[in-house]
Amino acid sequence: MLRRILFIIISLISMSFISACTNSTEVHEEYPYGHYEDDKMIGTVSEVNKSENSIVVDISEWEKRGRKGPDMTDEGYSYTALITDKTLIKHENEKEAFIDDIKKGQKVLVNPPRGNDFEGQPNQIILLEMSYEEKYARLLSQKDGINIVIMYTNGTPLPEEMYEPLYDNVTKILEGTEYSPSASWVLYDENYIVDYKEEMEIKQFPAMLVFNEKELIFKDYSVEGLYEFLRNLRN
């Protein structure tokens, strides 16, 4: 009798756990940005204006925390934070920081959150720790497949073969394979949160980079080198 009671209790607990997980998953899918909290305005720095003592923070996801998916509109929202002598800037580990420590792409928490009475003068700006995936988000493949990144610098014109025809050629090479390609043209920015040139040991620009969902899988400096790598993927 005791064994039967225990079995019923364990079964009820298991069913409750499964139900909670299912509901959590459904909520996450219904509200893609529902994990953001009203009182914790988190965003990514898109601009640092040292001369004006201000930063611009992309808070698009935080603003859409209460919106349902999947047919969510894709407009963006930004917050210009005016840094005054009353603004405390610090790292997540409580270490003091300054505007010179803030880079483009840095994830930050701004207090207080933006409200109806917009003032743009925060009390706190906290520089949050970032994962590898967050630092490389704009380079990693966002779906099953590969992302081809053409990274270049200002003032250096790209060869014609590195423009639009490149993606058409890549699509033809990978047609009929399991790989779904995407392509992006990224301007190298030494003031970004990650110095891609240093971390990926890029010797010259433009550079041809290929990423899967997790990491860099190929680097070269010529279109033909890229095409050869993709042809080998077919084998």
N, C-alpha and C positions, 0 to 999 in steps of 0.2 A: 504493500500500500504506500509506504514511504517512498519507494523507488518510483512509483507511478506519479506521485505528487511532485517529486523533484523533476521528473521528465516534463510534466506540464509547465512548471515554472520556467525551466530552461527554454522550452519551446516558445513560451510567451515573450521571454526576454529577447530571443533570437528574432522573432517576428517584429518586435518593436524596433530592434536595431536595423533590420532590413528596411522597415517602413521609413525610419528616420533618414537612412542613407538615400533611399529613393526620393523622398521629399526634398532632401538637400540638393540632389542632382537636378530634379525638376525645377527647383527655384533658381539654381544657377543657370540653367538653360533658358528659363523664362526671363530672368533678369541677368544678362551677361556681366553687368558691372555691379551686381547687388552686393558684392563683398566689400565695397567701399562704405565707410561709415559717415553719417551726417556731420559729426563733429571732428572728423579727421580729413581735412582737405589735402589730398595727395596728388601730385602731378609731376611733370617732367619739365625741367628748365629748357626753354627753346631760345632764349636770348639773355645775354648779360650786358647791361649798359653801365659800365663803371663810371663814365662821365656824368651820368644822370643818377647814379647810385640806385639802380633799380634792376629787377630781373623780370622776365616774362615767363610765366609758368603755364604749360598746357594742362588744363584740368578737364579735358573733354570727357574722360571716363568717369571721373568723380561727379561731374554734372549730370551724367546719364545713369547714375546708380539706381534710380527709381524707375527707369524705363524698361519696358518689356521688349524682348526680341521675338522673332529674328529679324523682322522688318524695321529695324531701327535706322533713323536718319543718320547721315555721316557728317553732319556739320561739327566744327570744332569750337572749343571755348578756351579762352586764355585769361589769365589773371596777371595784371602788372603790379608787382609788389614794390612799393617805394620804401627803401631802407633808410631809416632815420637813426639818430643816436639812441633811440629807445628800443630798437629792434635787436633782439638777441639771436645771433647766428651760431649754431653749434652742430657738431656731428651727433649721430645717434648714440654714440658712447659717452656723450656729455662733454667731449672736448670742444673748447672754444674754436670757432671758425670765423672767417671773414669773407667779404665779397670776392676777394681774389681766389678763394678756395672753391668757388662755385663755377662749375663747367657746364657747357651745353650738354644736355642728355642726363644730367644729374636728377635723380628722383628726390623730391623734397616734400616735407610736410609743412604746411603754412598755417599758423595760428594767429588770429581766429579765422575760421572759414569765411568765405565770401557770403555775405548776406544780402538782404534787400537794400540796406543802406551801405552801398559800396564806398569804401574809403581807400582801400589799397595800401594801408599802412599797417603791416603785420607786427605783432608783438614778438613772434618767434618764427624763425626759418630753420628747420632741422634737416640736415643732409643725411638721407637714409642710405643704409647699406644696400648694395645692388648685387644681384646674382649675375653669373656669366650670361644667362639667357636674356636678362634685362639690358645688359650693356651691349649685347650683339643683336638685339631684337630687329633692328632695321636691316640686318644682313642675313640672318638665318631664314631658311625656307619656312614659310608660314603654313605649308600644307605638305602632304606626302609628295615628295619630289625634290627638286634642287632649285636654288636661287643663284643666278649668275649676276655678279656685281662687277660693274665697270667703274673702278675708283679712279678719279682724276683730280687734277689741281687747277686752280684758276690761272688763266693766261697760257695754258697749254692746250691747244686745239686737239680734239680727238680725231684720229684717222677716220675716213669715211666708213670703213668696214666695221667700226665699233658703234655705229649708230643703229638705226632701226633695222636694216637688213640682217643684222646679227641675230636678233630674236627669231626672225623667220627661218634663218638657216639652222638655228638650234632646234626649233620645232620640227623641222624636216628630218634632222639627224636622229632625234629621239622618238619620232613617230612609230607607233606600234610597240613601244617599250613600256615598262612600269613607271618610268620617270616623267613627271609632269613639271615642265620647266617654267620659271618666271625669271624676269630680268629687271635690274634696276641700275640707274646711273647715280653714283654717290660722289659728292664733292668731298675731298679729304679736308678735314678741319682739325688743325692741331690743338684747338681749344675745346675739342669734344671730350667727354668724360673718359673715353678710351682713345689712346694714341694708336690708331690702327696701323700706322706705318711701322711703329716700333714693335708692337705686339705680334704682328704678322710678318715682320722682317721684310717689308716691301722695299725693294732696291730702287725702283723707278716708277714713275707714273706716265701714262695710265697703266693700271694693273688689272688683270683678269682674274677674278676670284670666284670660286664655286663653293656654295655652302649647302649642306643638308639641314635637317631640323636641329642638329646639335652642334655642328662645328664646320670649320674650313676643311674642304677635302681636296682642293686643287688651287694652285696659284701659278700664273704665267704672265707673260707680257706681250703675247701675240695672239691674234685671233686664230691662226692656224694651230697653235698649241692647244687652245681651248677646244677647237673642233676635233682634234686628234684624241683628246681626253674623252670627249663625249662619244666618239665612235667606239672607243675601247669599252665604254659602259654597256654597249650592246652585246658584247661577247660574254 
